[in-house]
Amino acid sequence: MARPKSKPELLQLSQENFNKLNTYIDSLSSNVQKAKFPKGTLNRNIRDVLAHLYHWHLM
């Protein structure tokens, strides 16, 4: 998809990508969802990634 050129297009694309992310996370096993990331990464697990995304979108 081309870059959004209006606020409604941006919101639509954001919602589509959010849905893709949720679908991907739901497809992972419970053990993988709860697994810790390798040391040296900014985030420790999927929950940290989602928290960062949430707070980024609040800005």
Summary of the structure (lengths in Angstrom):
residues: 59
radius of gyration: 14.1
end to end distance: 24.4
largest distance: 39.8
contacts: 97
relative contact order: 0.08
helix: 66%
strand: 0%
